[in-house]
Amino acid sequence: MNKIALITGASSGIGEACAHVFAREGYSLILTGRQSEKLEKLAEALNIQYNTEIAVSVFDIRDKAAVSHNLEVLPEAWKKVDVLVNNAGLSKGLEPVNLGNFDDWDQMIDTNIKGLLYATKIVSNWMVANGRGHIVNLGSIAGKEVYPNGNVYCATKHAVDALNKAMRIDLLPHGIKVTAVNPGAVETNFSNIRFKGDTERAKKVYEGFEPLVAADIAETIWFVVSRPAHVNINDLTIMPAAQANGVTFVRK
Ligand code: 8X3
């Protein structure tokens, strides 16, 4: 069998772009997410374009029993995962902390932190058994800084930053590489979800400068994963040329 990459949140955005890049590079893929139809369509397209072998696993990453069950029922051959891309994550709301919404907070914490941990525990155990692997955690500039109204989203990405460092230490003896890739502004559905379908407000985020696109991040993840065996990139922050940090942009 080819090398295998498991990508969470693979039905759109950075996850989908990673699926394309890893398929192009000859990997077999396990695509996970909630949206069965989109995942099946993507799998079909990649199979036609690259002849990629693909397993689709549909679950809500917030549901730990569902994560365990759906991953553990995969055939043994699929558990030889070389690369785990912990991509599933979202931002919901952008309000001062006193005006925040409990459901939004739960969704971000349950997905970005707890879901990432559920997938990591299972797949890292497979990697330990295989004696190899590479985990790529999708962080954010929001995991390096805190910006106005970012409160809980920033906290979840700071948690990813901490977990990335912790995984690097804990998995080191097992020969498993661990990397965080931390993007600034990437134009995907991210802001639409953050602003709950307010497309006008979402569009404004990317106005007046050239944001990153999902493929920029996927190619960077591929760069990280394709380094020689003796190289590990621990932490990589990638920004649009027009964005210096969480809040400083040059807009025309
Ligand atoms: C996405 C980038 O700046 O909206 O994580 O937090 S930002």
Residues whose N, C-alpha, C, O or C-beta is under 5 A from the ligand:
A	BS01	8X3	S140 I141 A142 P183 G184 A185 G246
